[in-house]
Amino acid sequence: MRRPGQGETDIMMVSQRNEAKRDSGGFTLIELLVVIAII
């Protein structure tokens, strides 16, 4: 099982936050795009 890289861990964290926002009706892809831009 390969370990996720730093960028993949960040994306996982962001997507988890987005899951919480989706429950409250505020799903945002902006955070995900920001993380991808940082990589």
mmCIF file of the N, C-alpha and C atoms, coordinates in Angstrom:
data_MODEL
# 
_entry.id   MODEL 
# 
loop_
_atom_site.group_PDB 
_atom_site.id 
_atom_site.type_symbol 
_atom_site.label_atom_id 
_atom_site.label_alt_id 
_atom_site.label_comp_id 
_atom_site.label_asym_id 
_atom_site.label_entity_id 
_atom_site.label_seq_id 
_atom_site.pdbx_PDB_ins_code 
_atom_site.Cartn_x 
_atom_site.Cartn_y 
_atom_site.Cartn_z 
_atom_site.occupancy 
_atom_site.B_iso_or_equiv 
_atom_site.pdbx_formal_charge 
_atom_site.auth_seq_id 
_atom_site.auth_comp_id 
_atom_site.auth_asym_id 
_atom_site.auth_atom_id 
_atom_site.pdbx_PDB_model_num 
ATOM 1   N N  . MET A 1 1  ? 0.858   -1.198 0.000  1.00 0.00 ? 1  MET A N  1 
ATOM 2   C CA . MET A 1 1  ? 0.000   0.000  0.000  1.00 0.00 ? 1  MET A CA 1 
ATOM 3   C C  . MET A 1 1  ? 0.889   1.241  0.000  1.00 0.00 ? 1  MET A C  1 
ATOM 4   N N  . ARG A 1 2  ? 0.765   2.056  -1.012 1.00 0.00 ? 2  ARG A N  1 
ATOM 5   C CA . ARG A 1 2  ? 1.662   3.207  -1.079 1.00 0.00 ? 2  ARG A CA 1 
ATOM 6   C C  . ARG A 1 2  ? 1.093   4.377  -0.291 1.00 0.00 ? 2  ARG A C  1 
ATOM 7   N N  . ARG A 1 3  ? 1.997   5.114  0.314  1.00 0.00 ? 3  ARG A N  1 
ATOM 8   C CA . ARG A 1 3  ? 1.572   6.272  1.107  1.00 0.00 ? 3  ARG A CA 1 
ATOM 9   C C  . ARG A 1 3  ? 1.183   7.415  0.182  1.00 0.00 ? 3  ARG A C  1 
ATOM 10  N N  . PRO A 1 4  ? 0.140   8.142  0.525  1.00 0.00 ? 4  PRO A N  1 
ATOM 11  C CA . PRO A 1 4  ? -0.225  9.304  -0.293 1.00 0.00 ? 4  PRO A CA 1 
ATOM 12  C C  . PRO A 1 4  ? 0.804   10.412 -0.137 1.00 0.00 ? 4  PRO A C  1 
ATOM 13  N N  . GLY A 1 5  ? 1.058   11.130 -1.213 1.00 0.00 ? 5  GLY A N  1 
ATOM 14  C CA . GLY A 1 5  ? 2.000   12.242 -1.140 1.00 0.00 ? 5  GLY A CA 1 
ATOM 15  C C  . GLY A 1 5  ? 1.390   13.423 -0.396 1.00 0.00 ? 5  GLY A C  1 
ATOM 16  N N  . GLN A 1 6  ? 2.192   14.451 -0.185 1.00 0.00 ? 6  GLN A N  1 
ATOM 17  C CA . GLN A 1 6  ? 1.711   15.632 0.549  1.00 0.00 ? 6  GLN A CA 1 
ATOM 18  C C  . GLN A 1 6  ? 0.486   16.236 -0.140 1.00 0.00 ? 6  GLN A C  1 
ATOM 19  N N  . GLY A 1 7  ? 0.549   16.368 -1.453 1.00 0.00 ? 7  GLY A N  1 
ATOM 20  C CA . GLY A 1 7  ? -0.576  16.962 -2.172 1.00 0.00 ? 7  GLY A CA 1 
ATOM 21  C C  . GLY A 1 7  ? -1.840  16.132 -2.041 1.00 0.00 ? 7  GLY A C  1 
ATOM 22  N N  . GLU A 1 8  ? -1.682  14.802 -2.099 1.00 0.00 ? 8  GLU A N  1 
ATOM 23  C CA . GLU A 1 8  ? -2.861  13.938 -2.004 1.00 0.00 ? 8  GLU A CA 1 
ATOM 24  C C  . GLU A 1 8  ? -3.499  14.052 -0.624 1.00 0.00 ? 8  GLU A C  1 
ATOM 25  N N  . THR A 1 9  ? -2.664  14.175 0.421  1.00 0.00 ? 9  THR A N  1 
ATOM 26  C CA . THR A 1 9  ? -3.221  14.308 1.766  1.00 0.00 ? 9  THR A CA 1 
ATOM 27  C C  . THR A 1 9  ? -4.016  15.602 1.864  1.00 0.00 ? 9  THR A C  1 
ATOM 28  N N  . ASP A 1 10 ? -3.475  16.690 1.298  1.00 0.00 ? 10 ASP A N  1 
ATOM 29  C CA . ASP A 1 10 ? -4.186  17.971 1.333  1.00 0.00 ? 10 ASP A CA 1 
ATOM 30  C C  . ASP A 1 10 ? -5.525  17.846 0.619  1.00 0.00 ? 10 ASP A C  1 
ATOM 31  N N  . ILE A 1 11 ? -5.529  17.180 -0.527 1.00 0.00 ? 11 ILE A N  1 
ATOM 32  C CA . ILE A 1 11 ? -6.775  17.037 -1.285 1.00 0.00 ? 11 ILE A CA 1 
ATOM 33  C C  . ILE A 1 11 ? -7.789  16.233 -0.482 1.00 0.00 ? 11 ILE A C  1 
ATOM 34  N N  . MET A 1 12 ? -7.307  15.198 0.202  1.00 0.00 ? 12 MET A N  1 
ATOM 35  C CA . MET A 1 12 ? -8.217  14.396 1.021  1.00 0.00 ? 12 MET A CA 1 
ATOM 36  C C  . MET A 1 12 ? -8.828  15.251 2.126  1.00 0.00 ? 12 MET A C  1 
ATOM 37  N N  . MET A 1 13 ? -8.003  16.103 2.744  1.00 0.00 ? 13 MET A N  1 
ATOM 38  C CA . MET A 1 13 ? -8.511  16.969 3.812  1.00 0.00 ? 13 MET A CA 1 
ATOM 39  C C  . MET A 1 13 ? -9.544  17.945 3.256  1.00 0.00 ? 13 MET A C  1 
ATOM 40  N N  . VAL A 1 14 ? -9.244  18.516 2.098  1.00 0.00 ? 14 VAL A N  1 
ATOM 41  C CA . VAL A 1 14 ? -10.172 19.478 1.498  1.00 0.00 ? 14 VAL A CA 1 
ATOM 42  C C  . VAL A 1 14 ? -11.487 18.804 1.135  1.00 0.00 ? 14 VAL A C  1 
ATOM 43  N N  . SER A 1 15 ? -11.401 17.603 0.556  1.00 0.00 ? 15 SER A N  1 
ATOM 44  C CA . SER A 1 15 ? -12.635 16.925 0.152  1.00 0.00 ? 15 SER A CA 1 
ATOM 45  C C  . SER A 1 15 ? -13.456 16.539 1.375  1.00 0.00 ? 15 SER A C  1 
ATOM 46  N N  . GLN A 1 16 ? -12.799 16.237 2.489  1.00 0.00 ? 16 GLN A N  1 
ATOM 47  C CA . GLN A 1 16 ? -13.546 15.942 3.712  1.00 0.00 ? 16 GLN A CA 1 
ATOM 48  C C  . GLN A 1 16 ? -14.282 17.190 4.182  1.00 0.00 ? 16 GLN A C  1 
ATOM 49  N N  . ARG A 1 17 ? -13.619 18.351 4.103  1.00 0.00 ? 17 ARG A N  1 
ATOM 50  C CA . ARG A 1 17 ? -14.281 19.603 4.483  1.00 0.00 ? 17 ARG A CA 1 
ATOM 51  C C  . ARG A 1 17 ? -15.444 19.879 3.534  1.00 0.00 ? 17 ARG A C  1 
ATOM 52  N N  . ASN A 1 18 ? -15.250 19.598 2.250  1.00 0.00 ? 18 ASN A N  1 
ATOM 53  C CA . ASN A 1 18 ? -16.319 19.821 1.282  1.00 0.00 ? 18 ASN A CA 1 
ATOM 54  C C  . ASN A 1 18 ? -17.502 18.911 1.560  1.00 0.00 ? 18 ASN A C  1 
ATOM 55  N N  . GLU A 1 19 ? -17.254 17.694 2.030  1.00 0.00 ? 19 GLU A N  1 
ATOM 56  C CA . GLU A 1 19 ? -18.351 16.791 2.394  1.00 0.00 ? 19 GLU A CA 1 
ATOM 57  C C  . GLU A 1 19 ? -19.198 17.443 3.472  1.00 0.00 ? 19 GLU A C  1 
ATOM 58  N N  . ALA A 1 20 ? -18.562 18.041 4.463  1.00 0.00 ? 20 ALA A N  1 
ATOM 59  C CA . ALA A 1 20 ? -19.296 18.690 5.552  1.00 0.00 ? 20 ALA A CA 1 
ATOM 60  C C  . ALA A 1 20 ? -20.084 19.880 5.013  1.00 0.00 ? 20 ALA A C  1 
ATOM 61  N N  . LYS A 1 21 ? -19.498 20.620 4.081  1.00 0.00 ? 21 LYS A N  1 
ATOM 62  C CA . LYS A 1 21 ? -20.198 21.781 3.525  1.00 0.00 ? 21 LYS A CA 1 
ATOM 63  C C  . LYS A 1 21 ? -21.389 21.339 2.678  1.00 0.00 ? 21 LYS A C  1 
ATOM 64  N N  . ARG A 1 22 ? -21.236 20.226 1.986  1.00 0.00 ? 22 ARG A N  1 
ATOM 65  C CA . ARG A 1 22 ? -22.316 19.761 1.118  1.00 0.00 ? 22 ARG A CA 1 
ATOM 66  C C  . ARG A 1 22 ? -23.556 19.460 1.961  1.00 0.00 ? 22 ARG A C  1 
ATOM 67  N N  . ASP A 1 23 ? -23.343 18.956 3.186  1.00 0.00 ? 23 ASP A N  1 
ATOM 68  C CA . ASP A 1 23 ? -24.482 18.672 4.061  1.00 0.00 ? 23 ASP A CA 1 
ATOM 69  C C  . ASP A 1 23 ? -25.253 19.953 4.364  1.00 0.00 ? 23 ASP A C  1 
ATOM 70  N N  . SER A 1 24 ? -24.532 21.069 4.488  1.00 0.00 ? 24 SER A N  1 
ATOM 71  C CA . SER A 1 24 ? -25.201 22.337 4.771  1.00 0.00 ? 24 SER A CA 1 
ATOM 72  C C  . SER A 1 24 ? -25.517 23.091 3.483  1.00 0.00 ? 24 SER A C  1 
ATOM 73  N N  . GLY A 1 25 ? -25.335 22.434 2.347  1.00 0.00 ? 25 GLY A N  1 
ATOM 74  C CA . GLY A 1 25 ? -25.704 23.034 1.064  1.00 0.00 ? 25 GLY A CA 1 
ATOM 75  C C  . GLY A 1 25 ? -24.665 23.993 0.526  1.00 0.00 ? 25 GLY A C  1 
ATOM 76  N N  . GLY A 1 26 ? -23.421 23.934 1.026  1.00 0.00 ? 26 GLY A N  1 
ATOM 77  C CA . GLY A 1 26 ? -22.410 24.880 0.556  1.00 0.00 ? 26 GLY A CA 1 
ATOM 78  C C  . GLY A 1 26 ? -21.191 24.183 -0.007 1.00 0.00 ? 26 GLY A C  1 
ATOM 79  N N  . PHE A 1 27 ? -21.381 23.297 -0.970 1.00 0.00 ? 27 PHE A N  1 
ATOM 80  C CA . PHE A 1 27 ? -20.245 22.574 -1.567 1.00 0.00 ? 27 PHE A CA 1 
ATOM 81  C C  . PHE A 1 27 ? -19.422 23.528 -2.426 1.00 0.00 ? 27 PHE A C  1 
ATOM 82  N N  . THR A 1 28 ? -18.120 23.556 -2.187 1.00 0.00 ? 28 THR A N  1 
ATOM 83  C CA . THR A 1 28 ? -17.263 24.457 -2.963 1.00 0.00 ? 28 THR A CA 1 
ATOM 84  C C  . THR A 1 28 ? -16.112 23.693 -3.588 1.00 0.00 ? 28 THR A C  1 
ATOM 85  N N  . LEU A 1 29 ? -15.891 23.928 -4.868 1.00 0.00 ? 29 LEU A N  1 
ATOM 86  C CA . LEU A 1 29 ? -14.736 23.341 -5.551 1.00 0.00 ? 29 LEU A CA 1 
ATOM 87  C C  . LEU A 1 29 ? -13.549 24.299 -5.512 1.00 0.00 ? 29 LEU A C  1 
ATOM 88  N N  . ILE A 1 30 ? -13.797 25.518 -5.031 1.00 0.00 ? 30 ILE A N  1 
ATOM 89  C CA . ILE A 1 30 ? -12.737 26.530 -5.043 1.00 0.00 ? 30 ILE A CA 1 
ATOM 90  C C  . ILE A 1 30 ? -11.551 26.074 -4.201 1.00 0.00 ? 30 ILE A C  1 
ATOM 91  N N  . GLU A 1 31 ? -11.832 25.509 -3.008 1.00 0.00 ? 31 GLU A N  1 
ATOM 92  C CA . GLU A 1 31 ? -10.732 25.052 -2.156 1.00 0.00 ? 31 GLU A CA 1 
ATOM 93  C C  . GLU A 1 31 ? -9.916  23.983 -2.867 1.00 0.00 ? 31 GLU A C  1 
ATOM 94  N N  . LEU A 1 32 ? -10.604 23.063 -3.533 1.00 0.00 ? 32 LEU A N  1 
ATOM 95  C CA . LEU A 1 32 ? -9.905  21.999 -4.247 1.00 0.00 ? 32 LEU A CA 1 
ATOM 96  C C  . LEU A 1 32 ? -9.019  22.587 -5.348 1.00 0.00 ? 32 LEU A C  1 
ATOM 97  N N  . LEU A 1 33 ? -9.543  23.576 -6.072 1.00 0.00 ? 33 LEU A N  1 
ATOM 98  C CA . LEU A 1 33 ? -8.759  24.201 -7.136 1.00 0.00 ? 33 LEU A CA 1 
ATOM 99  C C  . LEU A 1 33 ? -7.546  24.918 -6.558 1.00 0.00 ? 33 LEU A C  1 
ATOM 100 N N  . VAL A 1 34 ? -7.708  25.540 -5.402 1.00 0.00 ? 34 VAL A N  1 
ATOM 101 C CA . VAL A 1 34 ? -6.583  26.233 -4.769 1.00 0.00 ? 34 VAL A CA 1 
ATOM 102 C C  . VAL A 1 34 ? -5.489  25.243 -4.403 1.00 0.00 ? 34 VAL A C  1 
ATOM 103 N N  . VAL A 1 35 ? -5.895  24.111 -3.833 1.00 0.00 ? 35 VAL A N  1 
ATOM 104 C CA . VAL A 1 35 ? -4.907  23.094 -3.449 1.00 0.00 ? 35 VAL A CA 1 
ATOM 105 C C  . VAL A 1 35 ? -4.181  22.567 -4.675 1.00 0.00 ? 35 VAL A C  1 
ATOM 106 N N  . ILE A 1 36 ? -4.918  22.328 -5.748 1.00 0.00 ? 36 ILE A N  1 
ATOM 107 C CA . ILE A 1 36 ? -4.298  21.827 -6.981 1.00 0.00 ? 36 ILE A CA 1 
ATOM 108 C C  . ILE A 1 36 ? -3.315  22.861 -7.532 1.00 0.00 ? 36 ILE A C  1 
ATOM 109 N N  . ALA A 1 37 ? -3.679  24.139 -7.427 1.00 0.00 ? 37 ALA A N  1 
ATOM 110 C CA . ALA A 1 37 ? -2.795  25.194 -7.928 1.00 0.00 ? 37 ALA A CA 1 
ATOM 111 C C  . ALA A 1 37 ? -1.501  25.254 -7.117 1.00 0.00 ? 37 ALA A C  1 
ATOM 112 N N  . ILE A 1 38 ? -1.592  24.932 -5.824 1.00 0.00 ? 38 ILE A N  1 
ATOM 113 C CA . ILE A 1 38 ? -0.404  24.980 -4.966 1.00 0.00 ? 38 ILE A CA 1 
ATOM 114 C C  . ILE A 1 38 ? 0.565   23.867 -5.328 1.00 0.00 ? 38 ILE A C  1 
ATOM 115 N N  . ILE A 1 39 ? 0.056   22.722 -5.711 1.00 0.00 ? 39 ILE A N  1 
ATOM 116 C CA . ILE A 1 39 ? 0.911   21.559 -5.994 1.00 0.00 ? 39 ILE A CA 1 
ATOM 117 C C  . ILE A 1 39 ? 1.877   21.858 -7.151 1.00 0.00 ? 39 ILE A C  1 
# 
